[in-house]
Amino acid sequence: MEYNLADLWERVVDTVPDREAIICGDRRLTYTATDERANRLAHFLESKGVGAGDHVALYLTNGTEYLEGMLAAFKLRAVPVNVNYRYVEEELRYLLDDADVKAVVYHRTYEPTLAAVLGDLPDVQTLVVVEDDCDPTDTALDPIEYEAALASASAERGFAPRSADDVYILYTGGTTGMPKGVMWRAEDVFFGALATLVTPPIETPEEIAERALEGRTRCLPACPFMHGTAHWMALSTLYSGGTVVISPERSFDPAHLWELVAREKVNFLVIVGDAFARPLVESIEHLAPSVDLSQCSVVLSGGAILSPSVKALFVEKLPSTLVIDGYGSSESGGQGQSVTVAGSEVSSVPRFAVNAETTVLDENLQIAAPGVVGKLARRGRIPIGYYKDPEKTAATFPEVDGVRWSVPGDHARIDDDGMITLLGRGSVSINTGGEKVYPEEVEAALKGHPDVFDAVVVGVPDERWGERVVALVEPRPGAEPGFEELDRHVRIHVAGYKAPRQVLLVDHIVRSPSGKPDYRWGKALAMEKLVTNA
């Protein structure tokens, strides 16, 4: 047995066949039932010519079908491709073309957008539609309905041998640019990203059965599976023999999510940043007394760092809960975490304890001395590179003295105690008068003000300073914080040169479905408003 994602899954299934694996609404699937559904989908795709190395797009919101689709692809040695369901036609066309997709599994809701681009994608030969509340559209598409596809195929396994070298791809849009596919070996992504809850770590593939017997995690990924944070934690839960609880609702409703946490006795809630955390924590006091959250022992944020004020409020409202900021990226896997508990001091800056493979490299790609600002990097189990992009691969995964590093671009420094302080992504940092300002730090300071619900900080052109710092602020209902008030507050927490020179109040801060700030939107809106008000 190798460290293959399908082989490892099947070993867990055979160890805990009758344990609940996935819950979504009224659907409750055991490990055996989940495996059989994945087998059926895999055999159906196989009958349509999908095989080893072929790419299967998952154009879906969260549901059992998403995880079944991933597992089915792994079983065939095919590659599941995550699709951002908020993409417009141009973005969707680009991704499906760039990824060389051969089959698409999609929710009926997205059929019009898919139909508009398929004429330019002759390689897409197979369409499988998951029915939802939308009616079929009047298009030339001829998909097979998901449950019908499963019913037409065998529930048995019967697949060819697989390898630890099978490929896993995660498409990431980051904060700027078109999406790019990060390629991993199966074995490397298992240890680098998917085995978070498989503790202690296994030393042979067969040992995963022992961990599965002990698995008691009930994990609710509240963020979309189309992003790594959610499906990494879901798969980690399944590889550890736990249960994945999926909200059947397409919109984010904090009260309903807490009710689901209580009803299913979720002990591990996964979110992304303040976009999820702030509405969740502020809704707790309005919940009915019957909504018992005492079993929710861990709240993990991945993909976007929680602001200090939100972490402090979380441990105040849920004093028995660990609040964990998990740090990592599509290009590096999980790298470290910052834990906040009731009674502990909440750091005003994001400081992380990192794994042994993670450090900070200076401008010469040498390990930086403590206090020196450089780029966060990881060696060891890292991706192969970007799909069909050797130039970006060489830039992000350089080899230094025989060691390959993953250096996605986050700036950081090593502190004297060995912890790492994360400063932010270099691609969105603001250069004002020669000083670098990292938006995340200023955003955290702004969101600590009682009248601020959310904020995004961007740089706009400035004749004197090159760029100046501008904040877009979404105030709380009924509030209208002024510039001078916010300026005084921010300067308590960050140096004066980092403080926004202008504050623009907006009705709503635009973020991705994963909760990450949309800096392109922020910069464009800031420029538009400043020109209009000039």
C-alpha positions in Angstrom: 0.0 0.0 0.0 1.2 3.5 -0.9 0.4 7.0 0.3 -2.3 7.3 -2.4 -5.3 9.4 -1.6 -7.8 6.8 -2.8 -6.0 3.8 -1.2 -5.8 5.7 2.2 -9.5 6.5 2.0 -10.5 2.9 1.2 -8.4 1.6 4.2 -10.4 4.0 6.4 -13.7 2.8 4.9 -12.8 -0.9 5.6 -11.8 0.0 9.2 -15.0 2.0 10.2 -17.5 1.0 7.5 -20.7 1.8 9.6 -19.5 5.1 11.1 -21.2 8.2 9.7 -18.8 9.9 7.2 -20.9 12.8 5.8 -24.0 14.5 6.9 -25.8 17.1 4.8 -29.4 18.0 5.5 -31.5 14.8 5.5 -28.7 12.8 3.9 -26.6 10.8 6.3 -23.9 8.6 4.7 -21.8 6.0 6.4 -18.3 5.4 5.2 -19.5 2.4 3.2 -22.3 4.3 1.6 -20.0 7.2 0.7 -17.5 4.8 -0.8 -20.1 3.1 -2.9 -21.4 6.4 -4.2 -17.9 7.5 -5.1 -17.3 4.1 -6.8 -20.4 4.5 -8.9 -19.4 8.0 -10.0 -15.9 6.8 -10.8 -17.2 3.9 -12.9 -19.6 6.2 -14.7 -16.8 8.7 -15.6 -14.6 5.7 -16.6 -17.3 4.6 -19.0 -17.1 8.0 -20.6 -13.4 7.7 -21.2 -12.1 9.5 -18.1 -9.0 7.9 -16.8 -5.6 8.4 -15.2 -4.4 12.0 -15.5 -7.7 13.4 -16.9 -9.2 16.5 -15.2 -12.7 16.5 -13.8 -14.1 20.0 -12.9 -16.3 20.3 -9.8 -18.5 23.3 -10.4 -20.5 22.9 -7.2 -21.5 24.4 -3.9 -21.0 22.4 -0.8 -22.7 19.1 -0.6 -22.0 15.3 -0.4 -21.5 15.4 -4.2 -18.4 17.6 -3.9 -16.5 15.2 -1.7 -17.8 12.2 -3.7 -16.5 13.8 -6.8 -13.1 14.2 -5.3 -12.9 10.7 -4.1 -14.2 9.3 -7.4 -11.5 11.2 -9.3 -8.8 9.9 -6.9 -10.1 6.3 -7.4 -9.5 6.7 -11.2 -6.2 8.4 -10.8 -7.9 11.3 -12.4 -7.6 14.9 -11.0 -10.5 16.9 -9.5 -10.4 20.6 -10.4 -12.0 23.1 -8.0 -14.1 25.8 -9.8 -15.0 29.1 -8.2 -18.8 29.2 -8.6 -18.8 33.0 -8.6 -16.7 33.2 -11.8 -18.2 35.1 -14.7 -18.0 33.6 -18.2 -14.5 34.9 -19.0 -13.0 33.5 -15.8 -14.8 30.2 -16.1 -13.7 29.8 -19.7 -10.1 30.6 -18.8 -10.0 28.0 -15.9 -11.7 25.1 -17.8 -9.4 25.7 -20.7 -6.2 26.2 -18.7 -7.0 23.0 -16.7 -7.7 20.9 -19.8 -10.9 19.7 -18.3 -12.5 16.6 -19.8 -15.6 16.3 -17.6 -17.7 18.7 -15.5 -19.9 17.9 -12.5 -22.0 21.0 -11.8 -25.1 22.2 -10.0 -28.0 23.1 -12.2 -27.8 26.7 -11.0 -24.6 27.3 -12.9 -25.9 25.8 -16.2 -26.3 29.1 -18.1 -22.8 30.2 -17.4 -21.4 26.8 -18.3 -23.5 26.7 -21.5 -22.1 30.1 -22.6 -18.5 28.9 -22.6 -18.6 25.2 -23.7 -18.5 26.1 -27.3 -14.9 27.2 -26.8 -14.0 24.1 -24.9 -14.1 21.1 -27.3 -12.2 18.8 -24.8 -15.2 18.9 -22.4 -17.0 15.7 -23.4 -19.0 14.7 -20.3 -21.4 16.7 -18.2 -23.0 15.5 -15.0 -25.7 17.8 -13.4 -26.6 17.9 -9.7 -30.2 19.0 -9.4 -31.1 21.9 -7.1 -33.9 24.4 -7.0 -33.3 25.7 -10.5 -35.1 24.4 -13.6 -33.2 23.1 -16.7 -32.2 25.9 -19.0 -33.0 26.0 -22.7 -29.6 25.1 -23.9 -28.0 22.6 -26.2 -26.4 20.9 -23.2 -27.1 17.2 -22.8 -25.9 16.3 -19.2 -26.8 13.2 -17.3 -28.4 13.7 -13.9 -26.0 12.9 -11.1 -28.2 10.3 -9.3 -29.0 8.6 -12.6 -25.3 8.4 -13.4 -24.7 6.7 -10.1 -27.6 4.3 -10.6 -26.2 3.2 -13.9 -22.8 2.2 -12.6 -21.3 -0.4 -10.2 -20.9 0.2 -6.5 -17.9 -2.2 -6.4 -14.3 -1.0 -6.5 -12.4 -2.8 -9.2 -10.0 -0.1 -10.1 -6.4 -0.3 -11.4 -3.5 0.1 -9.0 -2.6 3.6 -8.0 0.5 5.5 -7.0 1.8 7.9 -4.4 2.9 10.0 -7.4 -0.7 10.5 -8.6 -1.4 14.2 -9.0 -3.6 16.5 -7.0 -4.3 20.0 -8.3 -5.7 23.0 -6.4 -6.6 26.1 -8.4 -5.9 29.3 -6.6 -6.7 32.9 -7.5 -4.9 34.5 -4.7 -5.4 38.2 -4.3 -4.5 39.2 -7.8 -4.3 37.6 -11.3 -6.1 34.8 -13.1 -6.3 31.4 -11.3 -3.4 29.0 -11.5 -3.3 25.3 -10.7 -0.9 24.2 -8.0 0.2 20.6 -8.6 1.1 18.2 -5.7 2.1 14.6 -5.5 -0.5 12.6 -3.6 1.9 11.6 -0.9 3.1 15.2 -0.4 -0.3 16.8 -0.3 -1.5 14.1 2.2 1.3 15.0 4.7 1.5 18.7 3.7 -2.2 19.5 3.9 -4.7 16.7 4.3 -3.5 14.9 7.4 -4.0 17.7 9.9 -6.3 15.6 12.1 -4.4 12.3 11.6 -2.5 12.5 14.9 0.0 11.3 15.8 1.4 11.2 12.2 1.4 7.9 10.6 4.7 6.3 9.5 3.3 3.7 7.2 0.1 3.9 5.1 -1.4 0.9 6.9 -1.3 2.8 10.2 -4.1 5.1 9.0 -6.5 2.3 10.1 -5.4 2.7 13.8 -6.0 6.5 13.7 -9.5 5.9 12.1 -10.5 3.7 15.0 -9.8 6.5 17.4 -11.4 9.3 15.2 -14.1 11.3 16.9 -13.9 14.6 15.2 -17.2 16.1 14.0 -16.1 18.8 11.6 -18.2 21.5 10.0 -16.4 23.4 7.2 -18.5 26.5 6.9 -16.6 27.9 4.0 -16.8 26.7 0.3 -15.3 23.4 -0.7 -14.0 25.1 -3.8 -11.3 26.6 -1.7 -8.5 24.6 -0.1 -9.3 25.4 3.6 -12.7 23.7 3.5 -11.9 20.6 1.5 -8.5 20.1 3.1 -10.2 20.0 6.5 -13.0 17.9 5.3 -10.6 15.3 3.8 -8.5 15.4 6.9 -11.6 14.6 8.9 -12.4 11.6 6.7 -8.8 10.3 6.8 -9.0 10.4 10.6 -12.2 8.5 10.7 -14.4 11.5 11.7 -17.6 12.9 10.4 -18.0 15.9 8.1 -21.1 17.9 8.7 -22.2 20.1 5.7 -24.6 23.0 5.9 -27.2 22.5 3.1 -27.8 26.3 3.0 -26.3 28.2 0.1 -26.2 31.5 2.0 -24.3 32.2 5.2 -26.7 32.5 8.1 -24.8 32.7 11.4 -27.8 31.7 13.6 -28.7 28.7 11.4 -25.0 27.6 11.4 -24.8 27.7 15.2 -28.1 25.7 15.4 -26.5 23.1 13.1 -23.4 23.0 15.3 -25.5 22.4 18.3 -27.8 19.8 16.6 -25.0 17.7 15.2 -22.7 18.2 18.2 -20.0 19.6 16.0 -16.7 19.9 17.9 -14.5 21.4 15.1 -15.8 24.5 13.2 -13.8 25.7 10.1 -14.2 29.3 8.9 -12.2 31.8 6.9 -11.3 35.1 8.6 -13.5 37.9 10.0 -16.0 37.7 7.2 -17.3 34.5 8.9 -16.0 35.0 12.4 -17.5 38.5 13.2 -21.1 37.7 12.3 -20.8 34.3 14.0 -19.5 35.6 17.3 -21.8 38.6 17.4 -24.9 36.4 16.9 -24.2 34.2 19.9 -25.9 36.4 22.4 -29.1 36.3 20.3 -29.3 32.5 20.1 -32.1 30.6 21.9 -31.0 29.1 25.2 -31.5 25.6 23.7 -28.7 26.1 21.2 -25.9 24.4 23.2 -22.4 25.2 21.9 -20.5 23.6 24.7 -19.2 20.8 22.5 -17.6 23.1 20.0 -14.1 22.8 21.3 -12.2 24.3 18.3 -12.9 27.1 15.9 -10.2 27.1 13.1 -9.8 30.0 10.7 -7.7 29.2 7.6 -7.0 31.3 4.6 -7.5 34.6 6.3 -6.2 35.8 9.6 -8.6 36.8 12.4 -8.3 40.3 13.8 -7.4 40.5 17.5 -10.7 42.1 18.5 -12.6 39.2 17.0 -10.4 36.5 18.6 -10.9 38.3 22.0 -14.6 38.3 21.6 -14.7 34.7 20.6 -13.0 33.4 23.7 -15.1 35.7 25.8 -18.3 34.3 24.4 -17.1 30.7 24.2 -14.5 30.4 27.0 -14.1 26.6 26.6 -13.2 26.9 22.9 -9.8 27.1 21.3 -9.6 29.7 18.6 -6.9 28.8 16.1 -5.5 30.8 13.3 -4.1 28.3 10.9 -1.5 29.6 8.5 -0.7 28.1 5.1 -1.3 28.5 1.4 -2.2 26.4 -1.7 1.5 26.5 -2.6 2.8 25.4 0.8 0.1 23.4 2.7 -0.3 24.0 6.4 2.7 25.8 8.0 1.8 27.0 11.5 -0.9 28.2 13.9 -1.7 30.7 16.5 -3.9 29.6 19.4 -6.1 31.9 21.5 -7.8 30.7 24.7 -9.8 32.4 27.4 -7.6 34.4 29.7 -4.7 34.6 27.3 -3.3 37.8 26.0 -4.4 38.4 22.4 -1.4 39.5 20.3 -1.9 42.7 18.3 0.1 41.2 15.5 -0.2 37.8 13.8 2.5 35.6 15.4 2.7 31.9 14.5 4.4 28.8 15.8 5.5 27.1 12.6 6.6 23.6 11.6 10.2 22.5 11.3 10.2 22.9 7.5 9.1 26.6 7.6 11.3 29.6 7.9 12.0 33.1 6.5 14.3 33.6 3.6 16.1 36.9 2.9 16.5 38.6 -0.5 19.3 36.1 -1.3 17.1 33.1 -0.5 19.2 32.4 2.6 17.6 31.8 6.0 17.1 35.3 7.5 18.4 36.4 10.8 15.9 37.2 13.6 14.2 40.5 13.0 15.0 40.7 9.3 12.0 41.0 7.0 12.0 38.4 4.3 9.7 35.9 2.6 8.0 33.0 4.4 9.2 29.7 2.9 8.7 26.0 3.3 10.8 23.0 2.2 10.2 19.3 2.3 6.7 18.2 1.2 5.8 21.0 -1.2 4.1 21.1 -4.7 5.6 20.0 -8.0 4.8 23.4 -9.4 2.1 25.3 -11.3 0.2 23.4 -14.0 1.6 24.4 -17.5 3.5 27.4 -16.1 7.2 26.7 -15.8 8.1 30.4 -15.4 5.9 30.9 -12.4 7.0 27.5 -11.1 10.6 28.6 -11.2 9.8 31.8 -9.4 7.7 30.4 -6.6 9.6 27.1 -6.1 13.3 28.0 -6.3 16.1 25.5 -5.6 18.9 26.8 -3.4 21.9 24.7 -2.6 20.1 21.6 -3.6 16.9 22.3 -1.6 13.6 23.2 -3.2 11.6 25.9 -1.4 8.0 27.1 -1.7 8.0 30.9 -1.5 4.5 32.1 -2.4 5.2 35.7 -1.4 4.1 36.4 2.1 6.5 38.7 4.0 7.4 37.8 7.6 10.2 37.9 10.2 11.6 35.5 12.7 11.2 36.8 16.3 13.8 36.2 19.0 11.7 33.5 20.6 11.5 31.5 17.3 8.0 32.5 16.6 7.2 34.1 13.2 5.4 37.3 12.7 3.4 37.4 9.5 3.3 40.8 7.8 1.3 40.1 4.7 1.4 39.3 1.0 4.0 41.3 -0.8 1.8 41.6 -3.9 -0.7 43.8 -2.1 1.7 45.7 0.2 1.7 49.4 -0.2 4.9 51.4 -0.8 4.5 54.8 0.7 7.5 57.0 0.7 9.8 54.0 0.7 8.1 52.3 3.6 6.1 49.1 3.2 2.6 48.9 4.6 0.9 45.6 4.8 -2.9 46.0 4.5 -3.8 43.2 7.0 -2.1 45.0 9.9 -4.0 48.2 9.3 -7.3 46.4 8.6 -6.9 44.6 12.0 -6.4 48.0 13.7 -9.5 49.5 12.0 -11.7 46.5 12.9 -10.9 47.0 16.5 -12.9 50.2 16.5 -16.5 49.7 17.9 -18.1 51.5 14.9 -16.3 49.5 12.2 -17.8 46.2 11.0 -15.3 45.5 8.2 -12.5 47.2 6.3 -10.1 46.8 3.4 -6.9 48.8 3.0 -5.4 49.6 -0.4 -2.7 51.9 -1.9 -3.6 54.5 -4.5 -1.1 56.6 -6.6 0.3 59.7 -5.0 2.6 62.2 -6.6 4.7 62.8 -3.5 4.7 59.4 -1.8 4.4 57.0 -4.7 1.3 55.5 -3.0 -0.8 56.6 -0.1 -2.8 54.4 2.2 -6.6 54.5 1.8 -9.2 52.6 3.9 -12.6 51.4 2.7 -14.7 51.0 5.8 -18.1 49.3 6.3 -19.5 50.8 9.4 -21.9 49.1 11.8 -25.6 49.8 11.2 -26.4 53.4 12.3 -22.7 54.3 12.8 -20.8 56.8 10.7 -17.2 57.0 12.1 -15.3 60.1 11.1 -11.7 60.2 9.7 -10.2 61.9 12.8 -11.8 59.4 15.2 -10.5 56.4 13.2 -7.1 58.1 12.7 -6.6 58.5 16.5 -7.7 54.9 17.0 -5.4 53.4 14.3 -2.4 55.3 15.5 -2.6 53.7 18.9 -2.0 50.3 17.2 0.3 51.0 14.2 3.0 53.5 13.2 1.8 56.8 11.9 3.0 56.2 8.3 0.7 53.1 8.2 -2.4 55.1 9.1 -4.9 55.7 6.2 -4.7 59.2 4.7 -8.3 58.9 3.7 -11.3 56.8 4.8 -14.1 56.0 2.5 -17.3 54.6 4.0 -19.0 51.9 1.9 -22.2 49.9 2.2 -20.5 46.6 1.9 -16.9 45.2 1.8 -16.6 42.8 -1.1 -14.8 39.5 -0.3 -14.4 36.2 -2.0 -16.6 33.3 -1.0 -13.7 32.1 1.1 -13.7 35.3 3.1 -10.5 36.9 1.6 -10.5 40.6 0.8 -11.0 41.5 -2.9 -8.1 44.0 -3.2 -8.7 44.6 -6.9 -12.3 45.7 -6.1 -11.0 47.8 -3.2 -8.4 49.6 -5.3 -10.8 50.2 -8.2 -13.5 51.6 -6.0 -11.1 53.8 -4.0 -9.7 55.3 -7.3 -13.3 55.9 -8.6 -14.4 57.6 -5.4 -11.3 59.7 -5.1 -11.6 60.9 -8.7 -15.3 61.7 -8.2 -14.7 63.6 -5.0 -11.7 65.5 -6.3 
